[in-house]
Amino acid sequence: MAREKIKIKKIDNITARQVTFSKRRRGLLKKAQELAVLCDADVALIIFSATGKLFEYSSSSMLEILGKYKLHSNSSLDKVDEPSLNLQLVERDEVRFCKEIADKNRELRQLRGQDLQGLTIDELEHLETLLQGGLNRVLKAKDDKFGNEISSLQEKVLLRRILENMLIWTFLEHKSEENDKVSKEAGKPS
């Protein structure tokens, strides 16, 4: 028994339309996924229902695929518009930078001990190595600071001792001169 070919037109019955939308949406999503897997293609599918609800599928990053789409949809082989090409390159770079920023933010959260649930043992060991290296650099910087402060304090103590010795020497010289003066005056006849 062959299937009956249906006429493609808007379905008047709302319930039947919703059921058809749901079934065909699932089929379309399945076909998009199959196309991505079988042909190693970048596939992005965006569907809005009659009520405005969003359904989407992407084989990789939706942002990357949309960036590629923007890059290729505005260009034409016959007419290359230099400012448009520059804008496309900037937009492509923006997509790449956004992805890099997201990756770096994720790495930063992981270094802070957050978002660790999905990491493998190897990734956790790599993170531990990074943290240990960072901790070693912090400890070395702290030790260097302490060493510099100790050296500075030792120099200040040495300088203070030199000044104290100079003051004592000056005081003793002055006292010796006073004693000599008093001795001379005592030896003079009045």
Order of alpha helices (4+ residues) and beta strands (2+ residues): alpha-beta-beta-alpha-alpha-alpha
